[in-house]
Amino acid sequence: MRRVARICYANANKINGLGYTSCRTVGTTSALATLPRLQVEWEQLGAAPYLSTQQKRGYVPDNMSTASNCWNCKKDTTDRMLCQHCKHLQDVNTEVNYFELMDFPQTFALEASMLTKRFRQLQSLVHPDKFTNKTSREQSNSADWSSLINKAYKTLLIPIERGQYLLKLHGRQIPQDNSALDKEFLMEMMERNEEVDEANTKQELEDIHESLTKELEEKVKHLSKHFAGNNLEEATAVMVEMKYLLSIQKTIKNKLQSLMGS
Ligand SMILES: [Zn+2]
């Protein structure tokens, strides 16, 4: 384990007019002082996960500090996708922060339509069709970027996934047991489950599903407030409740499917 810093420049570089945050990794603290920056994040990075994709393919950079050098022209590139000098598609860093990747502020509240727009822009930049006549390294990089962008998009799009990802960035996670839940809520959930159990018509099930959807929308609003106020404890509690509501919705969907099938 060695201490490295990631330096991010918002809009330091523009590709196809998109302009997104670029990050590079440096090995020493003294290098920080010389670089203009908007945001400096300290991370403990183990070399293995950071380099795994490249290592598997046998493209192992000399050391961590060269991670921001283009593998093709060897020049320093501040753009994490396409080298600004030779335009070669760079290797994927799977540890990249999804918010940075999608060029969104690291907050819970976000506009889904903007996220989808950004997703399409990024997917078009790295689309495998654009690299069919390029080097094999770029072809595999294109597939890697494509799947990473998909994963980042889905994670940030679905509120419960986005919330859990934010918690993870704060070094926390949702507790696996029920100890954090209050008895009243648990009783209510048991009743909800019974209600679903006893519902036998499509209409009954759809009604319960709809009321759960409304409750979930309310929870998402609460979550947004808690994250905005950095109240991670409260945010976690809301997400535990959301998980229950979502699991009841899943039960309803399964039951509806078997109703349709029979
Ligand atoms: Zn280059």
py3Dmol code that shows the C-alpha trace and the ligand (Angstrom):
import py3Dmol

protein = """\
ATOM      1  CA  MET A   1       0.000   0.000   0.000  1.00  0.00           C
ATOM      2  CA  ARG A   2       1.417   3.373  -0.944  1.00  0.00           C
ATOM      3  CA  ARG A   3      -0.069   6.760  -0.505  1.00  0.00           C
ATOM      4  CA  VAL A   4      -1.062   8.482  -3.701  1.00  0.00           C
ATOM      5  CA  ALA A   5      -3.196  11.461  -4.517  1.00  0.00           C
ATOM      6  CA  ARG A   6      -5.745  11.864  -7.235  1.00  0.00           C
ATOM      7  CA  ILE A   7      -5.941  15.339  -8.665  1.00  0.00           C
ATOM      8  CA  CYS A   8      -9.054  16.339 -10.499  1.00  0.00           C
ATOM      9  CA  TYR A   9      -9.484  19.232 -12.887  1.00  0.00           C
ATOM     10  CA  ALA A  10     -13.057  20.104 -13.640  1.00  0.00           C
ATOM     11  CA  ASN A  11     -13.389  20.986 -17.302  1.00  0.00           C
ATOM     12  CA  ALA A  12      -9.625  21.053 -17.687  1.00  0.00           C
ATOM     13  CA  ASN A  13     -10.047  19.364 -21.006  1.00  0.00           C
ATOM     14  CA  LYS A  14     -12.822  19.254 -23.499  1.00  0.00           C
ATOM     15  CA  ILE A  15     -13.501  16.401 -25.850  1.00  0.00           C
ATOM     16  CA  ASN A  16     -16.121  16.879 -28.530  1.00  0.00           C
ATOM     17  CA  GLY A  17     -17.333  19.874 -26.555  1.00  0.00           C
ATOM     18  CA  LEU A  18     -18.393  17.735 -23.606  1.00  0.00           C
ATOM     19  CA  GLY A  19     -15.899  18.969 -21.060  1.00  0.00           C
ATOM     20  CA  TYR A  20     -15.687  16.684 -18.108  1.00  0.00           C
ATOM     21  CA  THR A  21     -13.626  16.201 -15.024  1.00  0.00           C
ATOM     22  CA  SER A  22     -10.226  14.683 -15.564  1.00  0.00           C
ATOM     23  CA  CYS A  23      -8.195  13.006 -12.893  1.00  0.00           C
ATOM     24  CA  ARG A  24      -4.641  11.857 -12.661  1.00  0.00           C
ATOM     25  CA  THR A  25      -2.678  10.026 -10.068  1.00  0.00           C
ATOM     26  CA  VAL A  26       0.545  11.345  -8.580  1.00  0.00           C
ATOM     27  CA  GLY A  27       2.844   9.606  -6.177  1.00  0.00           C
ATOM     28  CA  THR A  28       4.070  12.360  -3.896  1.00  0.00           C
ATOM     29  CA  THR A  29       2.617  15.185  -1.889  1.00  0.00           C
ATOM     30  CA  SER A  30       5.137  17.710  -3.227  1.00  0.00           C
ATOM     31  CA  ALA A  31       3.773  17.242  -6.739  1.00  0.00           C
ATOM     32  CA  LEU A  32       0.438  18.528  -5.491  1.00  0.00           C
ATOM     33  CA  ALA A  33       1.705  22.011  -4.765  1.00  0.00           C
ATOM     34  CA  THR A  34       2.733  22.545  -8.369  1.00  0.00           C
ATOM     35  CA  LEU A  35      -0.591  21.636  -9.904  1.00  0.00           C
ATOM     36  CA  PRO A  36      -3.636  23.865 -10.245  1.00  0.00           C
ATOM     37  CA  ARG A  37      -6.570  22.004  -8.837  1.00  0.00           C
ATOM     38  CA  LEU A  38     -10.163  22.288  -7.802  1.00  0.00           C
ATOM     39  CA  GLN A  39     -10.323  19.151  -5.825  1.00  0.00           C
ATOM     40  CA  VAL A  40      -7.744  16.923  -4.212  1.00  0.00           C
ATOM     41  CA  GLU A  41      -8.704  13.559  -2.921  1.00  0.00           C
ATOM     42  CA  TRP A  42      -6.494  11.376  -0.856  1.00  0.00           C
ATOM     43  CA  GLU A  43      -6.846   7.697  -1.281  1.00  0.00           C
ATOM     44  CA  GLN A  44      -5.099   4.625  -0.092  1.00  0.00           C
ATOM     45  CA  LEU A  45      -4.737   2.700  -3.296  1.00  0.00           C
ATOM     46  CA  GLY A  46      -3.487  -0.828  -3.450  1.00  0.00           C
ATOM     47  CA  ALA A  47      -1.729  -1.410  -6.759  1.00  0.00           C
ATOM     48  CA  ALA A  48      -3.511  -4.676  -7.561  1.00  0.00           C
ATOM     49  CA  PRO A  49      -7.132  -3.578  -8.013  1.00  0.00           C
ATOM     50  CA  TYR A  50      -6.051  -0.412  -9.799  1.00  0.00           C
ATOM     51  CA  LEU A  51      -4.094  -2.266 -12.425  1.00  0.00           C
ATOM     52  CA  SER A  52      -6.031  -5.489 -12.667  1.00  0.00           C
ATOM     53  CA  THR A  53      -7.456  -4.977 -16.159  1.00  0.00           C
ATOM     54  CA  GLN A  54      -4.116  -4.011 -17.641  1.00  0.00           C
ATOM     55  CA  GLN A  55      -2.279  -6.730 -15.740  1.00  0.00           C
ATOM     56  CA  LYS A  56      -4.613  -9.406 -17.054  1.00  0.00           C
ATOM     57  CA  ARG A  57      -3.794  -8.350 -20.560  1.00  0.00           C
ATOM     58  CA  GLY A  58      -0.107  -8.002 -19.803  1.00  0.00           C
ATOM     59  CA  TYR A  59      -0.023  -4.226 -20.107  1.00  0.00           C
ATOM     60  CA  VAL A  60       1.609  -3.391 -16.841  1.00  0.00           C
ATOM     61  CA  PRO A  61       2.743   0.203 -16.425  1.00  0.00           C
ATOM     62  CA  ASP A  62       6.145   0.715 -14.765  1.00  0.00           C
ATOM     63  CA  ASN A  63       4.603   2.116 -11.601  1.00  0.00           C
ATOM     64  CA  MET A  64       1.579   3.958 -10.291  1.00  0.00           C
ATOM     65  CA  SER A  65       2.839   7.417 -11.168  1.00  0.00           C
ATOM     66  CA  THR A  66       2.852   6.629 -14.887  1.00  0.00           C
ATOM     67  CA  ALA A  67      -0.850   5.755 -14.807  1.00  0.00           C
ATOM     68  CA  SER A  68      -1.662   9.128 -16.362  1.00  0.00           C
ATOM     69  CA  ASN A  69       0.823   8.717 -19.210  1.00  0.00           C
ATOM     70  CA  CYS A  70      -0.680   7.631 -22.514  1.00  0.00           C
ATOM     71  CA  TRP A  71       0.217   4.007 -23.250  1.00  0.00           C
ATOM     72  CA  ASN A  72       0.728   4.869 -26.920  1.00  0.00           C
ATOM     73  CA  CYS A  73       2.592   8.182 -27.157  1.00  0.00           C
ATOM     74  CA  LYS A  74       3.827   8.104 -23.508  1.00  0.00           C
ATOM     75  CA  LYS A  75       2.921  11.768 -23.056  1.00  0.00           C
ATOM     76  CA  ASP A  76       1.115  13.005 -19.973  1.00  0.00           C
ATOM     77  CA  THR A  77      -2.620  13.019 -20.614  1.00  0.00           C
ATOM     78  CA  THR A  78      -5.129  14.770 -18.370  1.00  0.00           C
ATOM     79  CA  ASP A  79      -8.002  13.104 -20.184  1.00  0.00           C
ATOM     80  CA  ARG A  80      -8.813   9.708 -18.819  1.00  0.00           C
ATOM     81  CA  MET A  81     -10.451   8.352 -21.986  1.00  0.00           C
ATOM     82  CA  LEU A  82      -8.836   9.691 -25.138  1.00  0.00           C
ATOM     83  CA  CYS A  83      -5.257  10.895 -25.069  1.00  0.00           C
ATOM     84  CA  GLN A  84      -5.354  14.588 -25.981  1.00  0.00           C
ATOM     85  CA  HIS A  85      -2.152  14.218 -28.038  1.00  0.00           C
ATOM     86  CA  CYS A  86      -2.606  11.059 -30.120  1.00  0.00           C
ATOM     87  CA  LYS A  87      -6.335  10.358 -29.494  1.00  0.00           C
ATOM     88  CA  HIS A  88      -5.710   6.734 -28.564  1.00  0.00           C
ATOM     89  CA  LEU A  89      -8.279   5.204 -26.235  1.00  0.00           C
ATOM     90  CA  GLN A  90      -6.743   4.796 -22.804  1.00  0.00           C
ATOM     91  CA  ASP A  91      -6.921   1.808 -20.443  1.00  0.00           C
ATOM     92  CA  VAL A  92      -9.826   1.680 -18.042  1.00  0.00           C
ATOM     93  CA  ASN A  93      -9.375   2.489 -14.384  1.00  0.00           C
ATOM     94  CA  THR A  94     -12.175   0.481 -12.798  1.00  0.00           C
ATOM     95  CA  GLU A  95     -11.671   2.335  -9.509  1.00  0.00           C
ATOM     96  CA  VAL A  96     -12.833   5.600 -11.030  1.00  0.00           C
ATOM     97  CA  ASN A  97     -15.500   7.467  -9.096  1.00  0.00           C
ATOM     98  CA  TYR A  98     -18.795   7.043 -10.986  1.00  0.00           C
ATOM     99  CA  PHE A  99     -19.839  10.637 -10.316  1.00  0.00           C
ATOM    100  CA  GLU A 100     -16.577  11.899 -11.804  1.00  0.00           C
ATOM    101  CA  LEU A 101     -16.918   9.551 -14.738  1.00  0.00           C
ATOM    102  CA  MET A 102     -20.402  10.828 -15.504  1.00  0.00           C
ATOM    103  CA  ASP A 103     -19.369  14.428 -14.742  1.00  0.00           C
ATOM    104  CA  PHE A 104     -21.910  14.890 -11.988  1.00  0.00           C
ATOM    105  CA  PRO A 105     -21.395  16.469  -8.568  1.00  0.00           C
ATOM    106  CA  GLN A 106     -21.106  13.851  -5.836  1.00  0.00           C
ATOM    107  CA  THR A 107     -24.557  14.398  -4.382  1.00  0.00           C
ATOM    108  CA  PHE A 108     -27.690  12.285  -4.089  1.00  0.00           C
ATOM    109  CA  ALA A 109     -29.982  14.716  -5.884  1.00  0.00           C
ATOM    110  CA  LEU A 110     -29.537  14.509  -9.609  1.00  0.00           C
ATOM    111  CA  GLU A 111     -31.549  14.988 -12.742  1.00  0.00           C
ATOM    112  CA  ALA A 112     -32.130  11.601 -14.357  1.00  0.00           C
ATOM    113  CA  SER A 113     -32.619  13.017 -17.850  1.00  0.00           C
ATOM    114  CA  MET A 114     -29.229  14.776 -17.675  1.00  0.00           C
ATOM    115  CA  LEU A 115     -27.609  11.574 -16.505  1.00  0.00           C
ATOM    116  CA  THR A 116     -29.116   9.670 -19.439  1.00  0.00           C
ATOM    117  CA  LYS A 117     -27.925  12.351 -21.846  1.00  0.00           C
ATOM    118  CA  ARG A 118     -24.418  12.159 -20.450  1.00  0.00           C
ATOM    119  CA  PHE A 119     -24.523   8.347 -20.577  1.00  0.00           C
ATOM    120  CA  ARG A 120     -25.355   8.406 -24.293  1.00  0.00           C
ATOM    121  CA  GLN A 121     -22.592  10.938 -25.009  1.00  0.00           C
ATOM    122  CA  LEU A 122     -19.999   8.820 -23.254  1.00  0.00           C
ATOM    123  CA  GLN A 123     -21.191   5.574 -24.834  1.00  0.00           C
ATOM    124  CA  SER A 124     -20.927   7.130 -28.259  1.00  0.00           C
ATOM    125  CA  LEU A 125     -17.338   8.291 -27.538  1.00  0.00           C
ATOM    126  CA  VAL A 126     -16.164   4.765 -26.729  1.00  0.00           C
ATOM    127  CA  HIS A 127     -18.515   2.783 -28.972  1.00  0.00           C
ATOM    128  CA  PRO A 128     -16.814  -0.412 -30.236  1.00  0.00           C
ATOM    129  CA  ASP A 129     -17.811   0.426 -33.842  1.00  0.00           C
ATOM    130  CA  LYS A 130     -15.422   3.368 -33.705  1.00  0.00           C
ATOM    131  CA  PHE A 131     -12.490   1.101 -32.915  1.00  0.00           C
ATOM    132  CA  THR A 132     -12.941  -1.785 -35.339  1.00  0.00           C
ATOM    133  CA  ASN A 133     -10.001  -0.578 -37.443  1.00  0.00           C
ATOM    134  CA  LYS A 134      -7.886   0.417 -34.455  1.00  0.00           C
ATOM    135  CA  THR A 135      -5.353  -1.513 -32.378  1.00  0.00           C
ATOM    136  CA  SER A 136      -6.513  -4.570 -30.421  1.00  0.00           C
ATOM    137  CA  ARG A 137      -5.675  -2.744 -27.200  1.00  0.00           C
ATOM    138  CA  GLU A 138      -8.073   0.029 -28.121  1.00  0.00           C
ATOM    139  CA  GLN A 139     -10.712  -2.513 -29.089  1.00  0.00           C
ATOM    140  CA  SER A 140     -10.580  -4.189 -25.691  1.00  0.00           C
ATOM    141  CA  ASN A 141     -10.391  -0.789 -23.977  1.00  0.00           C
ATOM    142  CA  SER A 142     -13.514   0.237 -25.831  1.00  0.00           C
ATOM    143  CA  ALA A 143     -15.400  -2.812 -24.521  1.00  0.00           C
ATOM    144  CA  ASP A 144     -14.073  -2.144 -20.999  1.00  0.00           C
ATOM    145  CA  TRP A 145     -15.126   1.525 -21.072  1.00  0.00           C
ATOM    146  CA  SER A 146     -18.494   0.603 -22.448  1.00  0.00           C
ATOM    147  CA  SER A 147     -19.243  -1.828 -19.636  1.00  0.00           C
ATOM    148  CA  LEU A 148     -17.891   0.549 -16.968  1.00  0.00           C
ATOM    149  CA  ILE A 149     -20.074   3.394 -18.265  1.00  0.00           C
ATOM    150  CA  ASN A 150     -23.093   1.070 -18.227  1.00  0.00           C
ATOM    151  CA  LYS A 151     -22.376   0.061 -14.659  1.00  0.00           C
ATOM    152  CA  ALA A 152     -21.843   3.652 -13.521  1.00  0.00           C
ATOM    153  CA  TYR A 153     -25.041   4.767 -15.233  1.00  0.00           C
ATOM    154  CA  LYS A 154     -27.195   2.059 -13.672  1.00  0.00           C
ATOM    155  CA  THR A 155     -25.683   2.654 -10.253  1.00  0.00           C
ATOM    156  CA  LEU A 156     -26.346   6.387 -10.334  1.00  0.00           C
ATOM    157  CA  LEU A 157     -29.743   6.135 -12.001  1.00  0.00           C
ATOM    158  CA  ILE A 158     -31.471   3.848  -9.480  1.00  0.00           C
ATOM    159  CA  PRO A 159     -31.986   5.818  -6.234  1.00  0.00           C
ATOM    160  CA  ILE A 160     -31.307   2.954  -3.818  1.00  0.00           C
ATOM    161  CA  GLU A 161     -28.168   1.981  -5.766  1.00  0.00           C
ATOM    162  CA  ARG A 162     -27.013   5.607  -5.879  1.00  0.00           C
ATOM    163  CA  GLY A 163     -27.568   5.948  -2.134  1.00  0.00           C
ATOM    164  CA  GLN A 164     -25.642   2.782  -1.387  1.00  0.00           C
ATOM    165  CA  TYR A 165     -22.822   3.911  -3.655  1.00  0.00           C
ATOM    166  CA  LEU A 166     -22.623   7.262  -1.840  1.00  0.00           C
ATOM    167  CA  LEU A 167     -22.500   5.440   1.483  1.00  0.00           C
ATOM    168  CA  LYS A 168     -19.704   3.251   0.145  1.00  0.00           C
ATOM    169  CA  LEU A 169     -17.745   6.354  -0.848  1.00  0.00           C
ATOM    170  CA  HIS A 170     -18.062   7.417   2.797  1.00  0.00           C
ATOM    171  CA  GLY A 171     -16.760   4.009   3.885  1.00  0.00           C
ATOM    172  CA  ARG A 172     -20.160   2.836   5.115  1.00  0.00           C
ATOM    173  CA  GLN A 173     -22.763   0.299   4.118  1.00  0.00           C
ATOM    174  CA  ILE A 174     -26.318  -0.682   4.898  1.00  0.00           C
ATOM    175  CA  PRO A 175     -26.447  -3.043   7.904  1.00  0.00           C
ATOM    176  CA  GLN A 176     -27.258  -6.624   6.929  1.00  0.00           C
ATOM    177  CA  ASP A 177     -29.438  -7.399   9.948  1.00  0.00           C
ATOM    178  CA  ASN A 178     -32.690  -5.847  11.164  1.00  0.00           C
ATOM    179  CA  SER A 179     -31.340  -4.450  14.393  1.00  0.00           C
ATOM    180  CA  ALA A 180     -31.440  -0.881  13.053  1.00  0.00           C
ATOM    181  CA  LEU A 181     -35.163  -1.063  12.366  1.00  0.00           C
ATOM    182  CA  ASP A 182     -37.784  -0.017  14.816  1.00  0.00           C
ATOM    183  CA  LYS A 183     -40.384  -2.573  15.913  1.00  0.00           C
ATOM    184  CA  GLU A 184     -43.260  -0.529  14.580  1.00  0.00           C
ATOM    185  CA  PHE A 185     -41.822  -0.490  11.083  1.00  0.00           C
ATOM    186  CA  LEU A 186     -41.163  -4.235  11.166  1.00  0.00           C
ATOM    187  CA  MET A 187     -44.752  -4.926  12.287  1.00  0.00           C
ATOM    188  CA  GLU A 188     -46.016  -2.743   9.465  1.00  0.00           C
ATOM    189  CA  MET A 189     -43.911  -4.655   6.948  1.00  0.00           C
ATOM    190  CA  MET A 190     -45.232  -7.968   8.251  1.00  0.00           C
ATOM    191  CA  GLU A 191     -48.751  -6.709   7.737  1.00  0.00           C
ATOM    192  CA  ARG A 192     -47.844  -5.549   4.233  1.00  0.00           C
ATOM    193  CA  ASN A 193     -46.513  -9.001   3.425  1.00  0.00           C
ATOM    194  CA  GLU A 194     -49.690 -10.626   4.683  1.00  0.00           C
ATOM    195  CA  GLU A 195     -51.724  -8.238   2.592  1.00  0.00           C
ATOM    196  CA  VAL A 196     -49.784  -9.312  -0.509  1.00  0.00           C
ATOM    197  CA  ASP A 197     -50.178 -12.947   0.518  1.00  0.00           C
ATOM    198  CA  GLU A 198     -53.931 -12.591   0.715  1.00  0.00           C
ATOM    199  CA  ALA A 199     -54.360 -10.547  -2.464  1.00  0.00           C
ATOM    200  CA  ASN A 200     -55.657 -12.781  -5.233  1.00  0.00           C
ATOM    201  CA  THR A 201     -56.578 -10.459  -8.041  1.00  0.00           C
ATOM    202  CA  LYS A 202     -54.474  -8.392 -10.419  1.00  0.00           C
ATOM    203  CA  GLN A 203     -56.249  -5.221  -9.272  1.00  0.00           C
ATOM    204  CA  GLU A 204     -55.555  -5.820  -5.573  1.00  0.00           C
ATOM    205  CA  LEU A 205     -51.887  -6.466  -6.242  1.00  0.00           C
ATOM    206  CA  GLU A 206     -51.536  -3.446  -8.514  1.00  0.00           C
ATOM    207  CA  ASP A 207     -53.126  -1.215  -5.873  1.00  0.00           C
ATOM    208  CA  ILE A 208     -50.636  -2.306  -3.239  1.00  0.00           C
ATOM    209  CA  HIS A 209     -47.801  -1.885  -5.730  1.00  0.00           C
ATOM    210  CA  GLU A 210     -48.909   1.657  -6.510  1.00  0.00           C
ATOM    211  CA  SER A 211     -49.114   2.689  -2.877  1.00  0.00           C
ATOM    212  CA  LEU A 212     -45.614   1.272  -2.314  1.00  0.00           C
ATOM    213  CA  THR A 213     -44.324   3.276  -5.281  1.00  0.00           C
ATOM    214  CA  LYS A 214     -45.707   6.458  -3.723  1.00  0.00           C
ATOM    215  CA  GLU A 215     -44.089   5.635  -0.383  1.00  0.00           C
ATOM    216  CA  LEU A 216     -40.797   4.978  -2.116  1.00  0.00           C
ATOM    217  CA  GLU A 217     -40.973   8.347  -3.854  1.00  0.00           C
ATOM    218  CA  GLU A 218     -41.399   9.994  -0.451  1.00  0.00           C
ATOM    219  CA  LYS A 219     -38.434   8.053   0.915  1.00  0.00           C
ATOM    220  CA  VAL A 220     -36.297   9.230  -2.008  1.00  0.00           C
ATOM    221  CA  LYS A 221     -37.142  12.834  -1.079  1.00  0.00           C
ATOM    222  CA  HIS A 222     -36.108  12.181   2.535  1.00  0.00           C
ATOM    223  CA  LEU A 223     -32.933  10.530   1.341  1.00  0.00           C
ATOM    224  CA  SER A 224     -32.085  13.542  -0.756  1.00  0.00           C
ATOM    225  CA  LYS A 225     -32.469  15.824   2.284  1.00  0.00           C
ATOM    226  CA  HIS A 226     -30.383  13.571   4.528  1.00  0.00           C
ATOM    227  CA  PHE A 227     -27.540  13.320   2.041  1.00  0.00           C
ATOM    228  CA  ALA A 228     -27.652  17.059   1.395  1.00  0.00           C
ATOM    229  CA  GLY A 229     -27.310  17.633   5.144  1.00  0.00           C
ATOM    230  CA  ASN A 230     -24.637  14.923   5.384  1.00  0.00           C
ATOM    231  CA  ASN A 231     -26.813  12.967   7.825  1.00  0.00           C
ATOM    232  CA  LEU A 232     -25.510   9.553   6.896  1.00  0.00           C
ATOM    233  CA  GLU A 233     -27.130   7.751   9.839  1.00  0.00           C
ATOM    234  CA  GLU A 234     -30.591   8.955   8.831  1.00  0.00           C
ATOM    235  CA  ALA A 235     -29.870   8.243   5.167  1.00  0.00           C
ATOM    236  CA  THR A 236     -28.902   4.671   6.054  1.00  0.00           C
ATOM    237  CA  ALA A 237     -32.090   4.160   8.065  1.00  0.00           C
ATOM    238  CA  VAL A 238     -34.216   5.371   5.160  1.00  0.00           C
ATOM    239  CA  MET A 239     -32.440   3.031   2.764  1.00  0.00           C
ATOM    240  CA  VAL A 240     -33.037   0.026   5.042  1.00  0.00           C
ATOM    241  CA  GLU A 241     -36.755   0.837   4.937  1.00  0.00           C
ATOM    242  CA  MET A 242     -36.615   1.306   1.161  1.00  0.00           C
ATOM    243  CA  LYS A 243     -35.079  -2.147   0.788  1.00  0.00           C
ATOM    244  CA  TYR A 244     -38.072  -3.635   2.588  1.00  0.00           C
ATOM    245  CA  LEU A 245     -40.549  -1.778   0.408  1.00  0.00           C
ATOM    246  CA  LEU A 246     -38.647  -2.783  -2.733  1.00  0.00           C
ATOM    247  CA  SER A 247     -38.602  -6.425  -1.705  1.00  0.00           C
ATOM    248  CA  ILE A 248     -42.387  -6.386  -1.185  1.00  0.00           C
ATOM    249  CA  GLN A 249     -42.736  -4.842  -4.643  1.00  0.00           C
ATOM    250  CA  LYS A 250     -40.641  -7.670  -6.036  1.00  0.00           C
ATOM    251  CA  THR A 251     -42.919 -10.218  -4.382  1.00  0.00           C
ATOM    252  CA  ILE A 252     -45.907  -8.478  -5.974  1.00  0.00           C
ATOM    253  CA  LYS A 253     -44.269  -8.536  -9.423  1.00  0.00           C
ATOM    254  CA  ASN A 254     -43.576 -12.261  -9.101  1.00  0.00           C
ATOM    255  CA  LYS A 255     -47.103 -12.930  -7.979  1.00  0.00           C
ATOM    256  CA  LEU A 256     -48.523 -10.852 -10.841  1.00  0.00           C
ATOM    257  CA  GLN A 257     -46.361 -12.774 -13.306  1.00  0.00           C
ATOM    258  CA  SER A 258     -47.590 -16.133 -12.076  1.00  0.00           C
ATOM    259  CA  LEU A 259     -51.179 -14.827 -12.156  1.00  0.00           C
ATOM    260  CA  MET A 260     -50.763 -13.838 -15.815  1.00  0.00           C
ATOM    261  CA  GLY A 261     -49.120 -17.149 -16.612  1.00  0.00           C
ATOM    262  CA  SER A 262     -51.836 -19.308 -15.145  1.00  0.00           C
TER     263      SER A 262
END
"""
ligand_1 = """\
1
ZN
Zn -1.172 9.559 -26.600
"""
view = py3Dmol.view(width=600, height=400)
view.addModel(protein, "pdb")
view.setStyle({"model": 0}, {"cartoon": {"style": "trace"}})
view.addModel(ligand_1, "xyz")
view.setStyle({"model": 1}, {"stick": {}})
view.zoomTo()
view.show()
